[in-house]
């Protein structure tokens, strides 16, 4: 199973619309930049049927160094991206056999 890349998305849109690859690349990049900027400002990004990207605060916690298990280290609080799939994406996931996902 191959990963989908930005180039694959650009070629797919180009093939379906006939719009030049450079124009499609610019539009895809502007879309990704808009999502990045919104998340960077602490806003959520909602893409209907696809899902919602939101910022989640992770609390600080105590961790252990696997090389020195007797030493505790403090892992600082941080922001993380949370993704909640939308209805259409959840519907697609129901049809995927988990056994086929082993890599």
The first five atom37 places (N, CA, C, CB, O) and aatype in JSON, in Angstrom:
{
  "aatype": [20, 20, 20, 20, 20, 20, 20, 20, 20, 20, 20, 20, 20, 20, 20, 20, 20, 20, 20, 20, 20, 20, 20, 20, 20, 20, 20, 20, 20, 20, 20, 20, 20, 20, 20, 20, 20, 20, 20, 20, 20, 20, 20, 20, 20, 20, 20, 20, 20, 20, 20, 20, 20, 20, 20, 20, 20, 20, 20, 20, 20, 20, 20, 20, 20, 20, 20, 20, 20, 20, 20, 20, 20, 20, 20, 20, 20, 20, 20, 20, 20, 20, 20, 20, 20, 20, 20, 20, 20, 20, 20, 20, 20, 20, 20, 20, 20, 20, 20, 20, 20, 20, 20],
  "atom_mask": [
    [1, 1, 1, 1, 1],
    [1, 1, 1, 1, 1],
    [1, 1, 1, 1, 1],
    [1, 1, 1, 1, 1],
    [1, 1, 1, 1, 1],
    [1, 1, 1, 1, 1],
    [1, 1, 1, 1, 1],
    [1, 1, 1, 1, 1],
    [1, 1, 1, 1, 1],
    [1, 1, 1, 1, 1],
    [1, 1, 1, 1, 1],
    [1, 1, 1, 1, 1],
    [1, 1, 1, 1, 1],
    [1, 1, 1, 1, 1],
    [1, 1, 1, 1, 1],
    [1, 1, 1, 1, 1],
    [1, 1, 1, 1, 1],
    [1, 1, 1, 1, 1],
    [1, 1, 1, 1, 1],
    [1, 1, 1, 1, 1],
    [1, 1, 1, 1, 1],
    [1, 1, 1, 1, 1],
    [1, 1, 1, 1, 1],
    [1, 1, 1, 1, 1],
    [1, 1, 1, 1, 1],
    [1, 1, 1, 1, 1],
    [1, 1, 1, 1, 1],
    [1, 1, 1, 1, 1],
    [1, 1, 1, 1, 1],
    [1, 1, 1, 1, 1],
    [1, 1, 1, 1, 1],
    [1, 1, 1, 1, 1],
    [1, 1, 1, 1, 1],
    [1, 1, 1, 1, 1],
    [1, 1, 1, 1, 1],
    [1, 1, 1, 1, 1],
    [1, 1, 1, 1, 1],
    [1, 1, 1, 1, 1],
    [1, 1, 1, 1, 1],
    [1, 1, 1, 1, 1],
    [1, 1, 1, 1, 1],
    [1, 1, 1, 1, 1],
    [1, 1, 1, 1, 1],
    [1, 1, 1, 1, 1],
    [1, 1, 1, 1, 1],
    [1, 1, 1, 1, 1],
    [1, 1, 1, 1, 1],
    [1, 1, 1, 1, 1],
    [1, 1, 1, 1, 1],
    [1, 1, 1, 1, 1],
    [1, 1, 1, 1, 1],
    [1, 1, 1, 1, 1],
    [1, 1, 1, 1, 1],
    [1, 1, 1, 1, 1],
    [1, 1, 1, 1, 1],
    [1, 1, 1, 1, 1],
    [1, 1, 1, 1, 1],
    [1, 1, 1, 1, 1],
    [1, 1, 1, 1, 1],
    [1, 1, 1, 1, 1],
    [1, 1, 1, 1, 1],
    [1, 1, 1, 1, 1],
    [1, 1, 1, 1, 1],
    [1, 1, 1, 1, 1],
    [1, 1, 1, 1, 1],
    [1, 1, 1, 1, 1],
    [1, 1, 1, 1, 1],
    [1, 1, 1, 1, 1],
    [1, 1, 1, 1, 1],
    [1, 1, 1, 1, 1],
    [1, 1, 1, 1, 1],
    [1, 1, 1, 1, 1],
    [1, 1, 1, 1, 1],
    [1, 1, 1, 1, 1],
    [1, 1, 1, 1, 1],
    [1, 1, 1, 1, 1],
    [1, 1, 1, 1, 1],
    [1, 1, 1, 1, 1],
    [1, 1, 1, 1, 1],
    [1, 1, 1, 1, 1],
    [1, 1, 1, 1, 1],
    [1, 1, 1, 1, 1],
    [1, 1, 1, 1, 1],
    [1, 1, 1, 1, 1],
    [1, 1, 1, 1, 1],
    [1, 1, 1, 1, 1],
    [1, 1, 1, 1, 1],
    [1, 1, 1, 1, 1],
    [1, 1, 1, 1, 1],
    [1, 1, 1, 1, 1],
    [1, 1, 1, 1, 1],
    [1, 1, 1, 1, 1],
    [1, 1, 1, 1, 1],
    [1, 1, 1, 1, 1],
    [1, 1, 1, 1, 1],
    [1, 1, 1, 1, 1],
    [1, 1, 1, 1, 1],
    [1, 1, 1, 1, 1],
    [1, 1, 1, 1, 1],
    [1, 1, 1, 1, 1],
    [1, 1, 1, 1, 1],
    [1, 1, 1, 1, 1],
    [1, 1, 1, 1, 1]
  ],
  "atom_positions": [
    [[0.84, -1.17, 0.0], [0.0, 0.0, 0.0], [0.9, 1.24, 0.0], [-0.96, -0.01, 1.22], [1.68, 1.43, 0.93]],
    [[0.8, 2.08, -1.02], [1.63, 3.26, -1.15], [0.97, 4.45, -0.44], [1.89, 3.59, -2.63], [-0.25, 4.56, -0.38]],
    [[1.8, 5.33, 0.06], [1.31, 6.55, 0.69], [0.91, 7.56, -0.37], [2.37, 7.15, 1.63], [1.49, 7.58, -1.46]],
    [[-0.07, 8.38, -0.07], [-0.49, 9.46, -0.95], [0.38, 10.67, -0.64], [-2.01, 9.78, -0.78], [0.47, 11.09, 0.51]],
    [[1.01, 11.23, -1.66], [1.86, 12.4, -1.46], [1.19, 13.65, -2.04], [3.24, 12.18, -2.12], [0.18, 13.57, -2.74]],
    [[1.77, 14.79, -1.72], [1.24, 16.04, -2.26], [1.32, 16.01, -3.79], [2.02, 17.25, -1.69], [0.42, 16.5, -4.46]],
    [[2.39, 15.44, -4.32], [2.54, 15.35, -5.78], [1.42, 14.5, -6.38], [3.92, 14.75, -6.15], [0.9, 14.83, -7.45]],
    [[1.04, 13.4, -5.71], [-0.06, 12.56, -6.18], [-1.37, 13.34, -6.23], [-0.21, 11.32, -5.28], [-2.14, 13.21, -7.18]],
    [[-1.6, 14.15, -5.21], [-2.81, 14.98, -5.17], [-2.81, 15.97, -6.32], [-2.92, 15.73, -3.81], [-3.82, 16.14, -7.01]],
    [[-1.68, 16.62, -6.54], [-1.56, 17.59, -7.62], [-1.82, 16.94, -8.97], [-0.17, 18.24, -7.61], [-2.57, 17.48, -9.79]],
    [[-1.21, 15.78, -9.22], [-1.41, 15.09, -10.5], [-2.85, 14.63, -10.68], [-0.48, 13.89, -10.59], [-3.39, 14.69, -11.79]],
    [[-3.48, 14.18, -9.61], [-4.87, 13.74, -9.68], [-5.79, 14.9, -10.04], [-5.31, 13.12, -8.34], [-6.67, 14.76, -10.9]],
    [[-5.6, 16.04, -9.41], [-6.43, 17.21, -9.71], [-6.16, 17.69, -11.12], [-6.17, 18.35, -8.69], [-7.09, 18.05, -11.85]],
    [[-4.9, 17.7, -11.53], [-4.53, 18.1, -12.89], [-5.21, 17.2, -13.92], [-3.0, 18.06, -13.07], [-5.76, 17.69, -14.91]],
    [[-5.16, 15.9, -13.68], [-5.76, 14.95, -14.63], [-7.28, 15.11, -14.72], [-5.42, 13.51, -14.22], [-7.86, 14.98, -15.8]],
    [[-7.91, 15.39, -13.59], [-9.38, 15.5, -13.58], [-9.88, 16.83, -14.1], [-9.91, 15.28, -12.19], [-10.98, 16.91, -14.65]],
    [[-9.09, 17.9, -13.95], [-9.58, 19.23, -14.31], [-8.93, 19.83, -15.54], [-9.39, 20.15, -13.18], [-9.51, 20.69, -16.2]],
    [[-7.72, 19.37, -15.85], [-7.0, 19.95, -16.98], [-6.29, 21.25, -16.61], [-7.94, 20.2, -18.12], [-5.65, 21.86, -17.47]],
    [[-6.38, 21.67, -15.36], [-5.67, 22.87, -14.9], [-4.18, 22.52, -14.85], [-6.19, 23.36, -13.49], [-3.82, 21.4, -14.49]],
    [[-3.33, 23.47, -15.21], [-1.88, 23.24, -15.22], [-1.35, 22.8, -13.87], [-1.16, 24.49, -15.66], [-1.85, 23.22, -12.82]],
    [[-0.34, 21.94, -13.91], [0.22, 21.39, -12.67], [0.78, 22.49, -11.76], [1.32, 20.4, -12.99], [0.64, 22.4, -10.54]],
    [[1.39, 23.51, -12.33], [1.93, 24.6, -11.5], [0.82, 25.34, -10.78], [2.75, 25.58, -12.37], [0.96, 25.7, -9.61]],
    [[-0.3, 25.57, -11.48], [-1.43, 26.26, -10.85], [-2.05, 25.4, -9.74], [-2.51, 26.62, -11.9], [-2.38, 25.9, -8.67]],
    [[-2.19, 24.11, -10.02], [-2.75, 23.19, -9.02], [-1.82, 23.13, -7.81], [-2.95, 21.78, -9.62], [-2.28, 23.16, -6.67]],
    [[-0.5, 23.05, -8.07], [0.47, 23.0, -6.96], [0.34, 24.24, -6.08], [1.92, 22.88, -7.51], [0.36, 24.14, -4.85]],
    [[0.2, 25.42, -6.7], [0.06, 26.66, -5.94], [-1.22, 26.65, -5.1], [0.05, 27.87, -6.89], [-1.2, 27.07, -3.95]],
    [[-2.31, 26.17, -5.68], [-3.59, 26.12, -4.96], [-3.52, 25.14, -3.79], [-4.73, 25.73, -5.91], [-3.98, 25.45, -2.69]],
    [[-2.96, 23.96, -4.02], [-2.82, 22.96, -2.95], [-1.94, 23.52, -1.84], [-2.22, 21.63, -3.5], [-2.26, 23.37, -0.66]],
    [[-0.83, 24.18, -2.21], [0.07, 24.74, -1.21], [-0.62, 25.86, -0.42], [1.35, 25.26, -1.88], [-0.44, 25.95, 0.79]],
    [[-1.4, 26.7, -1.1], [-2.13, 27.76, -0.4], [-3.15, 27.17, 0.57], [-2.84, 28.69, -1.42], [-3.34, 27.7, 1.67]],
    [[-3.79, 26.09, 0.17], [-4.75, 25.41, 1.05], [-4.05, 24.88, 2.29], [-5.46, 24.27, 0.3], [-4.52, 25.09, 3.41]],
    [[-2.93, 24.2, 2.1], [-2.18, 23.65, 3.23], [-1.64, 24.78, 4.12], [-1.03, 22.77, 2.74], [-1.63, 24.65, 5.35]],
    [[-1.19, 25.88, 3.51], [-0.7, 27.02, 4.28], [-1.81, 27.63, 5.12], [-0.1, 28.09, 3.35], [-1.58, 28.03, 6.26]],
    [[-3.03, 27.7, 4.57], [-4.17, 28.24, 5.31], [-4.49, 27.37, 6.52], [-5.4, 28.34, 4.41], [-4.77, 27.89, 7.6]],
    [[-4.45, 26.06, 6.34], [-4.69, 25.14, 7.45], [-3.59, 25.29, 8.5], [-4.75, 23.67, 6.94], [-3.87, 25.37, 9.7]],
    [[-2.35, 25.35, 8.05], [-1.21, 25.51, 8.95], [-1.31, 26.8, 9.75], [0.1, 25.49, 8.15], [-1.08, 26.8, 10.96]],
    [[-1.64, 27.91, 9.08], [-1.75, 29.2, 9.77], [-2.88, 29.2, 10.8], [-1.98, 30.31, 8.76], [-2.71, 29.73, 11.9]],
    [[-4.01, 28.61, 10.46], [-5.14, 28.56, 11.39], [-4.76, 27.76, 12.63], [-6.38, 27.94, 10.71], [-5.04, 28.19, 13.75]],
    [[-4.14, 26.61, 12.45], [-3.73, 25.79, 13.59], [-2.64, 26.5, 14.4], [-3.22, 24.42, 13.12], [-2.63, 26.42, 15.62]],
    [[-1.74, 27.19, 13.71], [-0.67, 27.93, 14.38], [-1.2, 29.05, 15.25], [0.28, 28.48, 13.37], [-0.54, 29.45, 16.2]],
    [[-2.38, 29.56, 14.93], [-3.0, 30.63, 15.72], [-3.91, 30.05, 16.8], [-3.8, 31.57, 14.81], [-4.56, 30.8, 17.53]],
    [[-3.96, 28.72, 16.9], [-4.77, 28.08, 17.93], [-6.22, 27.84, 17.53], [-4.76, 28.91, 19.16], [-7.04, 27.48, 18.37]],
    [[-6.53, 28.02, 16.26], [-7.89, 27.8, 15.77], [-8.08, 26.37, 15.29], [-8.22, 28.79, 14.64], [-7.11, 25.7, 14.93]],
    [[-9.32, 25.91, 15.28], [-9.65, 24.61, 14.71], [-9.89, 24.77, 13.22], [-10.9, 24.0, 15.41], [-10.21, 25.85, 12.74]],
    [[-9.73, 23.67, 12.49], [-10.0, 23.65, 11.05], [-11.03, 22.57, 10.81], [-8.7, 23.4, 10.21], [-10.77, 21.39, 11.06]],
    [[-12.2, 22.96, 10.32], [-13.29, 22.02, 10.06], [-13.48, 21.85, 8.57], [-14.6, 22.48, 10.74], [-13.78, 22.82, 7.86]],
    [[-13.31, 20.63, 8.1], [-13.54, 20.3, 6.7], [-14.72, 19.33, 6.67], [-12.25, 19.68, 6.01], [-14.56, 18.14, 6.96]],
    [[-15.88, 19.83, 6.33], [-17.12, 19.03, 6.39], [-16.95, 17.68, 5.72], [-18.27, 19.79, 5.72], [-16.35, 17.57, 4.65]],
    [[-17.48, 16.67, 6.35], [-17.44, 15.27, 5.91], [-16.06, 14.63, 6.06], [-17.89, 15.17, 4.47], [-15.95, 13.41, 6.18]],
    [[-15.0, 15.45, 6.05], [-13.65, 14.9, 6.18], [-13.24, 14.8, 7.63], [-12.64, 15.75, 5.41], [-12.89, 13.72, 8.12]],
    [[-13.29, 15.94, 8.35], [-12.93, 15.9, 9.75], [-12.55, 17.26, 10.29], [-11.8, 14.94, 9.96], [-12.61, 18.27, 9.59]],
    [[-12.15, 17.27, 11.56], [-11.79, 18.51, 12.26], [-10.39, 18.35, 12.85], [-12.83, 18.85, 13.38], [-10.11, 17.38, 13.56]],
    [[-9.52, 19.31, 12.55], [-8.22, 19.4, 13.18], [-8.35, 20.43, 14.3], [-7.09, 19.8, 12.15], [-8.87, 21.52, 14.08]],
    [[-7.88, 20.1, 15.49], [-7.94, 21.05, 16.59], [-6.67, 20.95, 17.42], [-9.18, 20.81, 17.47], [-5.93, 19.96, 17.34]],
    [[-6.42, 21.98, 18.22], [-5.26, 22.02, 19.09], [-5.67, 21.44, 20.44], [-4.71, 23.48, 19.25], [-6.71, 21.78, 20.99]],
    [[-4.84, 20.56, 20.96], [-5.1, 19.94, 22.26], [-3.88, 20.19, 23.14], [-5.4, 18.4, 22.11], [-2.74, 20.01, 22.71]],
    [[-4.12, 20.6, 24.37], [-3.03, 20.83, 25.3], [-2.68, 19.53, 26.01], [-3.41, 21.93, 26.33], [-3.54, 18.87, 26.59]],
    [[-1.41, 19.17, 25.95], [-0.92, 17.99, 26.66], [-0.28, 18.47, 27.96], [0.1, 17.18, 25.79], [0.55, 19.38, 27.94]],
    [[-0.66, 17.86, 29.08], [-0.1, 18.23, 30.37], [1.34, 17.75, 30.48], [-0.95, 17.63, 31.51], [1.76, 16.82, 29.79]],
    [[2.1, 18.41, 31.36], [3.45, 17.92, 31.62], [3.32, 16.61, 32.4], [4.3, 18.98, 32.41], [2.34, 16.38, 33.1]],
    [[4.32, 15.76, 32.26], [4.26, 14.46, 32.92], [5.67, 13.97, 33.2], [3.48, 13.44, 32.06], [6.65, 14.5, 32.68]],
    [[5.73, 12.96, 34.01], [7.0, 12.33, 34.34], [7.24, 11.17, 33.39], [7.02, 11.84, 35.83], [6.34, 10.35, 33.16]],
    [[8.44, 11.1, 32.82], [8.81, 10.01, 31.92], [10.06, 9.32, 32.43], [9.03, 10.53, 30.5], [10.66, 9.74, 33.42]],
    [[10.44, 8.28, 31.76], [11.65, 7.54, 32.13], [12.55, 7.36, 30.91], [11.29, 6.16, 32.73], [12.07, 7.13, 29.8]],
    [[13.83, 7.48, 31.14], [14.82, 7.23, 30.11], [15.02, 5.72, 30.03], [16.17, 7.98, 30.41], [15.42, 5.11, 31.02]],
    [[14.75, 5.09, 28.88], [14.88, 3.64, 28.79], [16.31, 3.15, 29.05], [14.43, 3.16, 27.43], [16.51, 2.0, 29.46]],
    [[17.3, 4.01, 28.81], [18.69, 3.62, 29.06], [19.06, 3.71, 30.54], [19.63, 4.49, 28.23], [19.97, 3.04, 31.01]],
    [[18.33, 4.56, 31.27], [18.57, 4.72, 32.71], [17.21, 4.74, 33.41], [19.38, 6.04, 33.03], [16.74, 5.8, 33.81]],
    [[16.57, 3.57, 33.56], [15.2, 3.51, 34.08], [15.05, 4.06, 35.5], [14.73, 2.1, 34.06], [13.93, 4.37, 35.91]],
    [[16.13, 4.18, 36.25], [16.02, 4.69, 37.62], [15.92, 6.21, 37.66], [17.22, 4.23, 38.43], [15.65, 6.78, 38.71]],
    [[16.13, 6.89, 36.51], [16.06, 8.35, 36.46], [14.75, 8.8, 35.83], [17.25, 8.92, 35.69], [14.42, 8.41, 34.71]],
    [[14.02, 9.63, 36.55], [12.8, 10.24, 36.01], [13.15, 11.55, 35.33], [11.74, 10.46, 37.13], [14.04, 12.27, 35.78]],
    [[12.44, 11.85, 34.24], [12.61, 13.13, 33.58], [11.25, 13.8, 33.44], [13.3, 12.96, 32.19], [10.23, 13.12, 33.32]],
    [[11.24, 15.12, 33.44], [10.0, 15.86, 33.29], [9.78, 16.15, 31.81], [10.02, 17.18, 34.12], [10.62, 16.78, 31.16]],
    [[8.67, 15.7, 31.28], [8.28, 16.0, 29.91], [7.37, 17.21, 29.98], [7.57, 14.76, 29.2], [6.29, 17.13, 30.59]],
    [[7.76, 18.34, 29.39], [7.0, 19.58, 29.54], [5.64, 19.54, 28.84], [7.8, 20.74, 29.02], [5.42, 18.74, 27.93]],
    [[4.73, 20.43, 29.28], [3.43, 20.58, 28.62], [3.68, 21.07, 27.19], [2.5, 21.57, 29.41], [4.65, 21.77, 26.92]],
    [[2.78, 20.69, 26.3], [2.93, 21.1, 24.91], [1.58, 21.07, 24.22], [3.93, 20.2, 24.17], [0.6, 20.53, 24.73]],
    [[1.56, 21.67, 23.05], [0.36, 21.64, 22.22], [0.51, 20.5, 21.21], [0.13, 23.01, 21.49], [1.61, 20.23, 20.73]],
    [[-0.59, 19.85, 20.9], [-0.59, 18.76, 19.92], [-1.82, 18.91, 19.02], [-0.58, 17.36, 20.63], [-2.82, 19.52, 19.41]],
    [[-1.73, 18.35, 17.85], [-2.85, 18.38, 16.9], [-3.71, 17.14, 17.13], [-2.34, 18.44, 15.42], [-3.2, 16.02, 17.21]],
    [[-5.0, 17.36, 17.23], [-5.96, 16.27, 17.36], [-6.8, 16.26, 16.08], [-6.86, 16.44, 18.66], [-7.19, 17.31, 15.58]],
    [[-7.08, 15.07, 15.57], [-7.92, 14.94, 14.38], [-9.12, 14.08, 14.72], [-7.14, 14.34, 13.19], [-8.98, 12.97, 15.24]],
    [[-10.3, 14.6, 14.43], [-11.53, 13.84, 14.63], [-12.15, 13.64, 13.24], [-12.54, 14.59, 15.61], [-12.53, 14.61, 12.6]],
    [[-12.25, 12.4, 12.78], [-12.77, 12.15, 11.43], [-14.25, 12.53, 11.31], [-12.59, 10.69, 11.06], [-15.02, 12.4, 12.27]],
    [[-14.63, 12.99, 10.13], [-16.01, 13.33, 9.84], [-16.82, 12.11, 9.45], [-16.07, 14.37, 8.74], [-16.3, 10.99, 9.37]],
    [[-18.09, 12.34, 9.21], [-19.03, 11.24, 8.94], [-18.63, 10.43, 7.7], [-20.43, 11.8, 8.76], [-18.65, 9.2, 7.73]],
    [[-18.28, 11.1, 6.61], [-17.93, 10.39, 5.38], [-16.66, 9.56, 5.57], [-17.76, 11.38, 4.21], [-16.57, 8.43, 5.08]],
    [[-15.68, 10.12, 6.26], [-14.43, 9.41, 6.5], [-14.65, 8.21, 7.41], [-13.38, 10.34, 7.1], [-14.08, 7.15, 7.2]],
    [[-15.48, 8.38, 8.43], [-15.81, 7.25, 9.32], [-16.47, 6.13, 8.52], [-16.74, 7.71, 10.47], [-16.21, 4.95, 8.76]],
    [[-17.35, 6.51, 7.57], [-18.02, 5.51, 6.74], [-17.03, 4.71, 5.9], [-19.03, 6.18, 5.82], [-17.19, 3.5, 5.73]],
    [[-16.0, 5.38, 5.38], [-14.97, 4.68, 4.6], [-14.15, 3.74, 5.48], [-14.04, 5.69, 3.9], [-13.75, 2.66, 5.04]],
    [[-13.89, 4.15, 6.71], [-13.08, 3.34, 7.61], [-13.78, 2.04, 8.0], [-12.74, 4.13, 8.85], [-13.12, 1.04, 8.31]],
    [[-15.11, 2.04, 7.99], [-15.86, 0.83, 8.34], [-15.59, -0.31, 7.36], [-17.34, 1.12, 8.39], [-15.68, -1.48, 7.71]],
    [[-15.27, 0.06, 6.11], [-15.07, -0.94, 5.07], [-13.64, -1.47, 4.99], [-15.46, -0.36, 3.73], [-13.35, -2.37, 4.2]],
    [[-12.74, -0.92, 5.81], [-11.34, -1.35, 5.77], [-11.13, -2.51, 6.72], [-10.39, -0.19, 6.13], [-11.51, -2.45, 7.89]],
    [[-10.51, -3.57, 6.22], [-10.19, -4.74, 7.02], [-8.88, -4.47, 7.77], [-10.08, -6.02, 6.13], [-7.85, -4.27, 7.13]],
    [[-8.89, -4.45, 9.11], [-7.67, -4.15, 9.87], [-6.51, -5.11, 9.57], [-7.98, -4.19, 11.34], [-5.35, -4.73, 9.72]],
    [[-6.82, -6.32, 9.17], [-5.75, -7.28, 8.86], [-4.92, -6.84, 7.66], [-6.35, -8.66, 8.59], [-3.75, -7.19, 7.54]],
    [[-5.53, -6.05, 6.76], [-4.82, -5.58, 5.58], [-3.91, -4.39, 5.88], [-5.81, -5.2, 4.51], [-3.17, -3.95, 5.0]],
    [[-3.95, -3.87, 7.1], [-3.15, -2.72, 7.46], [-1.79, -3.08, 8.04], [-3.89, -1.87, 8.44], [-0.96, -2.2, 8.26]],
    [[-1.55, -4.35, 8.29], [-0.26, -4.76, 8.84], [0.84, -4.45, 7.84], [-0.26, -6.28, 9.19], [0.73, -4.71, 6.65]],
    [[1.91, -3.88, 8.37], [3.02, -3.48, 7.49], [4.22, -4.29, 7.77], [3.35, -2.03, 7.64], [5.25, -4.1, 7.12]]
  ]
}
